[in-house]
């Protein structure tokens, strides 16, 4: 995994990122097409108005092939929000998720944020375990109907 480069996100990455989110979440959890549409909206918004001094996205690449992503965006002056954390199945279990999370949290600290928050689903057990190992606490869990399925949304946070 050390040969894997973490490259800054560019608009050229959007089609892959939207497709990968849509495909993986449909296969794993039965999400409908509203989910990749949301990912596309998030990325279009990021491209249109992000502030590179305090917001950034990374794509993990091995020999040019994308394997995953993570984004740090501004929620408010003191709070960074982790978004669009994704690893392809073949990239999981090799430390790349930790490496992406470290990159994101390190950037957030350097940008002056005091805390990081994220939104996920209870069913993402491996990601939730990674967050817990890295000092995040689950602040609340809420049953919802989203993306065509019943889910439990979770909001996590940690100090930086």
Helices and strands as residue ranges (DSSP letters): E 5-8, G 11-13, H 14-29, H 34-49, E 56-62, E 65-76, E 79-87, G 89-91, H 96-110, E 115-121, H 125-133, E 137-146, E 149-159
